[in-house]
Amino acid sequence: MYAQARYRNLYNFRSGGVSVQRDFYSPSARYAGAINLNSYSQNIALNAPPEGQPYTYYPLRYTVQDAWVGRALRLRSYDLGYENPGRVIVSARVYHTDYSTIPRPDPVTGPPAPDYRDGTLLLGTVGYSVRRYYKDQYLFGFGRTEDVPTGTLVSFTAGYEMNSLVPRRYLGCAWPPPASAPTAATCTAAWTWAPTKP
């Protein structure tokens, strides 16, 4: 488990946040999760001004709360001298965005106002993971024998976003790369859509 604090202060942009995270650091780890709290404050330009005139900036302030938790389920091994390296992983995530200040240009002379809305995204994932280790040298340590992890992950994710305009649904999946692209980490596909109103 580790924690982190962040702060950035740039031109027209300031952010800060804290996070606490615990990964699936080994095949024997059963629980993992993280909590992230972030705050953003920036000034944005909605359009480019005429040549020779300065930009007009509008304030944008919002916070993001992100939390997830996962559980690894060990599969039965039918060989008493061999532990099954496969795990079924079930996880859930909540991602909430809350806008406290949004750009409000003049409705007559200003540009169109952007549509910023508070929202909460709920995600659930079911995956199958296999992790093995092999020994190698000269990767991270100089001449030291190391256990290098390798494995496969297949997962399916479904989600639902709640907001004040149009709720949206989400589907995603990830699977191992084909043999013709061994350097790729994983292959992913995702779909997002909003239900049509009658």
VENCORLIN-V267532 format. One record per backbone hydrogen bond with DSSP energy under -0.5 kcal/mol. CO is the residue of the C=O (numbers start at 1). NH is the residue of the N-H. If there is no record, write none. Layout:
# VENCORLIN-V267532
co->CO nh->NH
co->CO nh->NH
This chain:
# VENCORLIN-V267532
co->2 nh->21
co->4 nh->19
co->6 nh->17
co->8 nh->15
co->10 nh->13
co->12 nh->43
co->13 nh->10
co->14 nh->41
co->15 nh->8
co->16 nh->39
co->17 nh->6
co->18 nh->37
co->19 nh->4
co->20 nh->35
co->21 nh->2
co->22 nh->33
co->23 nh->25
co->26 nh->29
co->30 nh->72
co->32 nh->70
co->33 nh->22
co->34 nh->68
co->35 nh->20
co->36 nh->66
co->37 nh->18
co->38 nh->64
co->39 nh->16
co->40 nh->62
co->41 nh->14
co->42 nh->60
co->44 nh->58
co->50 nh->53
co->55 nh->57
co->56 nh->46
co->58 nh->44
co->60 nh->42
co->61 nh->100
co->61 nh->101
co->62 nh->40
co->63 nh->98
co->64 nh->38
co->65 nh->96
co->66 nh->36
co->67 nh->94
co->68 nh->34
co->69 nh->92
co->70 nh->32
co->71 nh->73
co->71 nh->90
co->72 nh->74
co->73 nh->88
co->78 nh->80
co->79 nh->82
co->85 nh->131
co->86 nh->75
co->87 nh->89
co->87 nh->129
co->88 nh->73
co->89 nh->127
co->90 nh->71
co->91 nh->125
co->92 nh->69
co->93 nh->123
co->94 nh->67
co->95 nh->121
co->96 nh->65
co->97 nh->119
co->98 nh->63
co->98 nh->100
co->101 nh->61
co->106 nh->110
co->114 nh->116
co->115 nh->117
co->118 nh->164
co->119 nh->97
co->120 nh->122
co->120 nh->162
co->121 nh->95
co->122 nh->160
co->123 nh->93
co->124 nh->158
co->125 nh->91
co->126 nh->156
co->127 nh->89
co->128 nh->154
co->129 nh->87
co->130 nh->152
co->132 nh->150
co->134 nh->148
co->136 nh->146
co->141 nh->138
co->141 nh->143
co->146 nh->136
co->146 nh->148
co->147 nh->149
co->148 nh->134
co->150 nh->132
co->152 nh->130
co->154 nh->128
co->155 nh->174
co->156 nh->126
co->157 nh->172
co->158 nh->124
co->159 nh->170
co->160 nh->122
co->160 nh->162
co->161 nh->163
co->161 nh->168
co->162 nh->120
co->167 nh->195
co->168 nh->161
co->169 nh->193
co->170 nh->159
co->171 nh->191
co->172 nh->157
co->173 nh->189
co->174 nh->155
co->175 nh->187
co->178 nh->181
co->179 nh->182
co->181 nh->184
co->187 nh->175
co->189 nh->173
co->191 nh->171
co->193 nh->169
